[in-house]
Amino acid sequence: MTVHALFFCLRPDLATAQRLSEVSDQIALNFGLRVRPPRTERLHVTLHHLGWYDDAVAEQAGAMAEVRTLAESAAKALRHEPTRVDFDELLSFRRKPRNLPLVLSGGACLDAVRAMRAALGQRLHAAGLRIDPHFTPHLTLFYDNTPIEPQPFFVPGWDASDFHLIDSLQGRSTHVALGRWPLIAPE
């Protein structure tokens, strides 16, 4: 049995992902946190989460296939210019007492990401999919039990020229790329 989490995201290119992993290692050293193995292949900024699906339940497997078809149709219809992704804040999310996500986030520097997400959300909604109105753009570096208070921390990101549909296999630390679409300015 595998639980799948489907989501759209922006992913850094390999050179940027390696640089972000080095930033992650330096943050761990600076704050006395445990350095983790690099997770360059899983670094991303989630745009829209499309649900959790258990492949052992036939109805959920069918629902996942239907959602994927609708999501891919919406993605193909999106016309949006390439998007700059930068970060200016470091913090821990505290939704639980342990294993806290340490993330890069930001304010106005992520407005372009918010706009791109809104445009994709309109397409997903038009395709009949539910979208979550709550959104905190962020890139998770790693998880640790020590909370880090929000603080200014500028990290240059990348120019996102495409966006991705991912199937995250829960408990396996594996992301399966299902689709990739270019960001192209509307005509």
C-alpha positions in Angstrom: 0.0 0.0 0.0 1.2 3.5 -0.9 -0.3 6.8 0.0 0.2 9.4 -2.7 0.1 13.2 -2.4 -0.5 15.0 -5.7 0.6 18.6 -6.0 1.8 21.3 -8.4 5.0 23.0 -7.7 7.9 25.1 -8.9 11.3 23.3 -8.8 14.7 24.8 -8.9 17.2 23.8 -11.6 20.0 21.4 -10.5 22.6 24.2 -9.9 20.2 26.2 -7.8 19.1 23.1 -5.9 22.7 22.3 -5.1 23.3 25.9 -4.0 20.2 25.8 -1.8 21.4 22.5 -0.2 24.7 24.3 0.7 22.7 27.1 2.2 20.7 24.5 4.2 24.0 22.9 5.5 25.3 26.3 6.5 22.0 27.2 8.4 22.2 23.8 10.2 25.8 24.6 11.3 25.0 28.2 12.3 22.0 27.2 14.5 23.6 24.0 15.9 21.1 21.8 14.1 21.8 18.3 12.7 23.1 18.4 9.1 21.0 16.2 6.9 21.8 14.5 3.6 21.0 16.8 0.7 17.5 16.6 -0.6 18.2 18.5 -3.9 15.9 16.3 -5.9 12.9 17.1 -3.7 13.3 20.8 -3.2 10.3 22.7 -4.4 7.7 25.4 -3.7 4.2 23.8 -3.6 1.6 25.7 -5.5 -1.5 23.6 -5.1 -2.0 20.4 -3.2 -4.5 18.1 -5.0 -5.2 15.5 -2.3 -4.0 12.3 -0.7 -4.8 8.9 -2.3 -4.3 5.4 -0.9 -3.6 3.1 -3.9 -5.0 0.1 -1.9 -8.5 1.6 -2.0 -9.9 1.2 -5.5 -12.2 4.2 -5.3 -9.2 6.4 -4.2 -7.0 5.1 -7.1 -9.8 6.0 -9.5 -10.3 9.4 -7.9 -6.5 10.0 -8.2 -6.6 9.2 -11.9 -9.6 11.5 -12.5 -7.9 14.4 -10.5 -4.7 13.9 -12.5 -6.5 14.1 -15.8 -8.4 17.3 -14.8 -5.2 18.8 -13.3 -3.2 18.1 -16.5 -5.9 19.7 -18.6 -5.8 22.8 -16.4 -2.0 22.9 -16.6 -2.0 22.8 -20.4 -4.4 25.7 -20.5 -2.3 28.0 -18.3 -0.6 30.9 -19.9 1.6 32.8 -17.4 5.0 34.5 -17.7 8.1 32.9 -16.1 8.2 33.6 -12.4 11.0 34.8 -10.1 11.4 32.9 -6.9 13.4 34.5 -4.1 13.3 34.2 -0.3 13.8 36.8 2.5 12.7 34.9 5.6 13.8 31.8 7.6 11.5 30.2 10.1 10.2 26.9 11.5 6.6 26.0 11.0 5.1 24.9 14.3 2.0 22.9 13.4 3.3 20.1 15.6 5.6 19.8 18.6 8.4 17.8 16.9 10.0 17.3 13.5 9.4 20.9 12.5 9.8 22.0 8.9 12.6 24.6 8.6 11.7 26.8 5.6 12.7 29.7 3.5 9.7 31.9 2.9 9.1 35.6 2.3 6.9 38.6 1.8 6.8 40.8 -1.3 9.7 38.9 -2.9 7.3 36.0 -3.4 4.4 38.0 -4.9 5.2 36.7 -8.4 4.8 33.1 -7.1 1.5 34.1 -5.4 0.3 35.6 -8.8 1.3 32.4 -10.7 -0.4 30.2 -8.1 -3.6 32.3 -8.4 -3.6 32.0 -12.2 -3.2 28.2 -11.9 -5.9 28.1 -9.3 -8.3 29.7 -11.6 -7.6 27.0 -14.2 -8.0 24.3 -11.7 -11.2 25.7 -10.4 -12.6 26.0 -13.9 -11.7 22.3 -14.5 -13.9 21.4 -11.4 -11.1 20.9 -8.8 -11.2 22.3 -5.3 -8.4 24.7 -4.4 -7.3 25.7 -0.9 -7.4 29.5 -0.5 -4.7 29.4 2.2 -1.2 29.7 0.9 2.2 30.4 2.5 4.8 30.1 -0.2 7.9 28.3 1.1 10.7 25.9 0.4 11.3 23.3 3.1 15.0 22.8 3.7 14.8 20.0 6.3 13.0 19.0 9.5 14.3 19.4 13.1 13.0 19.5 16.6 14.6 22.8 17.4 12.3 25.7 16.5 13.8 28.7 14.6 12.0 32.0 15.2 11.0 34.0 12.0 13.9 36.2 10.9 15.1 38.1 7.9 17.3 35.8 5.7 17.7 36.7 2.0 18.4 33.8 -0.3 18.4 34.4 -4.1 16.3 31.7 -5.8 15.7 31.1 -9.5 13.7 32.1 -12.5 11.0 29.5 -12.8 10.4 28.8 -16.5 8.1 25.8 -15.9 5.9 24.1 -13.2 5.5 20.5 -12.3 2.9 17.9 -11.2 4.3 15.6 -8.6 3.3 12.4 -7.0 4.9 12.2 -3.5 5.1 8.7 -2.2 4.5 9.1 1.5 7.0 7.5 3.8 9.5 6.8 1.0 11.0 10.3 0.5 10.3 9.9 -3.2 8.8 12.3 -5.7 7.6 11.0 -9.0 7.4 13.6 -11.8 4.0 13.2 -13.6 4.1 16.3 -15.8 6.0 19.5 -16.6 4.6 22.6 -18.4 6.4 25.7 -19.6 5.6 29.1 -18.2 4.9 31.2 -21.3 3.6 34.8 -21.3 0.1 35.2 -22.7 -0.1 36.5 -26.2 
